[in-house]
């Protein structure tokens, strides 16, 4: 608890220096951020909107990183989940099947899409020992170009092809009403929405926590992460675990993509200034690292970072320095990384050897 | 003849490939010393912003302004790399997470955007920019004209850098030491080589190259400032180092190949040539090819032969020697 809290404090202190150095008022800016994130009317609702995808990508990163599988493809897996989720929503939402069935189909499709995309680096890692960091990262761009292509460069199933707007600016086809995910209203700040996706994220975090803390599978994953050699000698199946963990991680990120379509955007959003500009997949890594890969902590951190991201979106333009949110996020991650080592490395006082002979003896 | 597809592609490939080449050379130096830096995109963007700022604010002649801008961009890139170096070399933090943090911190939604906004960079196009060096009569020579003589100083400088990096790594004592540090830091340490110092120096040099790469965008390719102007080139540069098997001379080939791919989609469209989903595969090809190459590199035994530094990504802890 000390490290995450300490790194938040340090990050705000350091970005305060950046603000001071460039002639801004740090306390004023922080006040603005805090108000826009949590205090203003409807701010909490918007923060939950930003926090939901971060919870999914954060859980995705946490699930993989815990085994030292560095799946940094959350961004691409989220895009693919959005594509497959949108396909399911468009298909079943318009086919006269019940709303619950359409939504369930979107959830399953989102999971499956994200998992399939994550299994590409997973299979390459399991069978060819190919470094998953770079491959999952490269596939982010492939997924991004695929997303753009489906809406902007071809008359695909996902693209709106009729109506006036379609001739002016390409957009995704709107989701039929029966495939739109419901939300519960909470009477705070004049009524804020709790999207279905947020509920699913909480559920997913609980499941992941139980899976990693209370099952044999989770135990083996942790051993594989901490000491692959010991795990191999104990007869654990490395390959299967790699595939399973990558699939779980990708499914979580893909679920985030389906939630983007079902909960918030109600279409496949390929706009470079829309979903893609939020960099949910990369920010999820910050969330996971700050939550120290603990699923429940990830939820809390997602809420805080979501607040930050929401403030960044709301305060854009005006007299609020753009890019500040990224600076703060980066600094949080730097200090979490640095702080981790301060905890791990304690200062030990060892008596210096007086003479070379004693030194040899001590060695 | 100079309008034929191949010549146009090669000429634009050199233009777009130059920032990739600079960034890849820098990343190669860092990786050869054992430090993987995924923050290239962030370092490039900060270099791009600071280089551009220098040209706008420094009221001097074209040559002096541009030279100063390149210098400032290099320093800015190296400054960003210092954060990464401190975290991964001194504090031995995870190189992957730290590099990502650097890109988030400095990248398109971070410090570079902050600086661009605060220094008001987007309001004007560049006051000075790098132009083609040779007279237009030479640029019209068949084939070699547009490809070789139609370029700016940065392109020729990048060629010199390739030769210098190659000479450095293969023909000089410090260069051989770097390779030792990257392959087996424990053995290097036993030889009396200061592992940390070498890693710091090469990570910072990598940052400086990335800064210059960024400035290539704002001072030569599209002489203006917009948020995220590098558009993912930093990631391609990281891919390029693998693609080139960690060898500078192959970086040159790879950079122009990836550069030409970037020019392929608009060029094919302009000529009304359609080969399947052209926009999709031309854009995605560099990334897909990197994945393929990576699989080949990681296949058993090949990794050694193809030159991946053995200690890449691994922190050196003297006590565990």
Interface residues (C-beta under 8 A of the other chain):
Chain A: X18 X22 X70 X72 X120 X124 X128 X129 X130 X131 X133 X134 X135 X137 X138 X139 X141 X142 X145 X146 X149 X153 X154 X277 X279 X282 X283 X285 X286 X289 X312 X321 X322 X323 X324 X325 X326 X327 X329 X330 X331 X333 X334 X337 X338 X340 X341
Chain B: X38 X83 X87 X91 X92 X93 X94 X96 X97 X98 X100 X101 X102 X103 X104 X105 X106 X107 X108 X109 X110 X111 X112 X113 X114 X115 X116 X117 X118 X227 X232 X235 X238 X239 X242 X277 X279 X280 X283 X284 X287 X288 X290 X291 X294 X295 X297 X298 X299 X300
